[in-house]
Amino acid sequence: MKTDWLNNLDALTAIGAFGLVMAAWIAFMLLFAMRRQKQQHVLRKRLEHMTVDGSGQTQVLRLFHEGAEATTVVPKHAKLSIGQRWEESFRAADLPWPSQTALTGLLAVMATSLAIVYLLSHSLLWACLAAAIVLVAAKAAFKHRINTHNTRFEQQFLDALDIAARSLRAGHPVVGAFRLISEEVAAPVGTIFAGICQQQELGVSVEEALRLAAQKCPSSDLRLFATSVSIQILSGGNLADMMERLSLVIRDRIKVWRRMRVLTAQTQFSKRVLVALPPFMFVLLNAINPTYMHPLYSTKTGMIILCAAAGSVMLGMWLMNRLTVLHY
């Protein structure tokens, strides 16, 4: 009886300590969010000259050229729902299957792995762990696919800007430069500019076709390109010089991002080791000495400790991801 009381006291002490840490972390995050929201409010006040349409997807920028007012529509990256973010991420990954098919296949693989491991081990914990491993592996492969596609898109987009600048200097019109890009550059950039040319042939203006393409593509460089071309067309600027400067800006940003990756490589590696070490030791100890780990499954205190450890690992992984994230 005394042993059970001490075990309950230890469990309550651990839960109380965890609660205090969580309360301090939540308070810190609330203060950080309030400060960031204040900065965003100041920034929005400085940009009051921009008006937003009713859909919230675009911004209307007013320009003045030779005494006359002109307006251009700027694509706006609005806040998306969970389904829209999933569709945008899936489109960025450039997978050959529809998003619903991929999601259904992932759920089927997770359910199959869960059922197989449960039939072999007769343990629900190991079955859930197998399903979680499948989910983590699929997420890592999906993220790698997105990074590969973004790298290929950016390199092709730089080539497209150089081709368009040389074409414009040779005397070709804007649509002619876009058509040359669609013929010389492979997918996905060539496909996007081919679609812009097709819309222009159907009577859509170049500015509107660029705006629609920028809304469908998750690339921020394409949105910047669409905005710059619309402004230059309305103001009568030099499109060839603009494209060359935009190419230089993108190249400099890529250099800075790669330098940041090199400088944070050690932190990224440490994050992976610290996150992978607790699950690895948990599996290893279960394989070497199952009797030693049995109290974690057979007692209430052990289950509480196990859940608290899993929550702490996930919280630490989330915090390290937030601290070492690179916005590309």
Rosetta blueprint (number, residue, H / E / L):
1 M L
2 K H
3 T H
4 D H
5 W H
6 L H
7 N H
8 N H
9 L H
10 D H
11 A H
12 L H
13 T H
14 A H
15 I H
16 G H
17 A H
18 F H
19 G H
20 L H
21 V H
22 M H
23 A H
24 A H
25 W H
26 I H
27 A H
28 F H
29 M H
30 L H
31 L H
32 F H
33 A H
34 M H
35 R H
36 R H
37 Q H
38 K H
39 Q H
40 Q H
41 H H
42 V H
43 L H
44 R H
45 K H
46 R H
47 L L
48 E L
49 H L
50 M L
51 T E
52 V E
53 D L
54 G L
55 S L
56 G L
57 Q L
58 T E
59 Q E
60 V E
61 L E
62 R E
63 L E
64 F E
65 H E
66 E L
67 G L
68 A E
69 E E
70 A E
71 T E
72 T E
73 V E
74 V E
75 P E
76 K L
77 H L
78 A L
79 K L
80 L L
81 S L
82 I H
83 G H
84 Q H
85 R H
86 W H
87 E H
88 E H
89 S H
90 F H
91 R H
92 A H
93 A H
94 D L
95 L L
96 P L
97 W L
98 P L
99 S H
100 Q H
101 T H
102 A H
103 L H
104 T H
105 G H
106 L H
107 L H
108 A H
109 V H
110 M H
111 A H
112 T H
113 S H
114 L H
115 A H
116 I H
117 V H
118 Y H
119 L H
120 L H
121 S H
122 H L
123 S L
124 L H
125 L H
126 W H
127 A H
128 C H
129 L H
130 A H
131 A H
132 A H
133 I H
134 V H
135 L H
136 V H
137 A H
138 A H
139 K H
140 A H
141 A H
142 F H
143 K H
144 H H
145 R H
146 I H
147 N H
148 T H
149 H H
150 N H
151 T H
152 R H
153 F H
154 E H
155 Q H
156 Q H
157 F H
158 L H
159 D H
160 A H
161 L H
162 D H
163 I H
164 A H
165 A H
166 R H
167 S H
168 L H
169 R H
170 A L
171 G L
172 H L
173 P L
174 V H
175 V H
176 G H
177 A H
178 F H
179 R H
180 L H
181 I H
182 S H
183 E H
184 E H
185 V L
186 A L
187 A L
188 P L
189 V H
190 G H
191 T H
192 I H
193 F H
194 A H
195 G H
196 I H
197 C H
198 Q H
199 Q H
200 Q H
201 E H
202 L L
203 G L
204 V L
205 S L
206 V H
207 E H
208 E H
209 A H
210 L H
211 R H
212 L H
213 A H
214 A H
215 Q H
216 K H
217 C L
218 P L
219 S L
220 S H
221 D H
222 L H
223 R H
224 L H
225 F H
226 A H
227 T H
228 S H
229 V H
230 S H
231 I H
232 Q H
233 I H
234 L H
235 S H
236 G L
237 G L
238 N L
239 L H
240 A H
241 D H
242 M H
243 M H
244 E H
245 R H
246 L H
247 S H
248 L H
249 V H
250 I H
251 R H
252 D H
253 R H
254 I H
255 K H
256 V H
257 W H
258 R H
259 R H
260 M H
261 R H
262 V H
263 L H
264 T L
265 A H
266 Q H
267 T H
268 Q H
269 F H
270 S H
271 K H
272 R H
273 V H
274 L H
275 V H
276 A H
277 L H
278 P H
279 P H
280 F H
281 M H
282 F H
283 V H
284 L H
285 L H
286 N H
287 A H
288 I H
289 N L
290 P H
291 T H
292 Y H
293 M H
294 H L
295 P H
296 L H
297 Y H
298 S H
299 T L
300 K H
301 T H
302 G H
303 M H
304 I H
305 I H
306 L H
307 C H
308 A H
309 A H
310 A H
311 G H
312 S H
313 V H
314 M H
315 L H
316 G H
317 M H
318 W H
319 L H
320 M H
321 N H
322 R H
323 L H
324 T L
325 V L
326 L L
327 H L
328 Y L
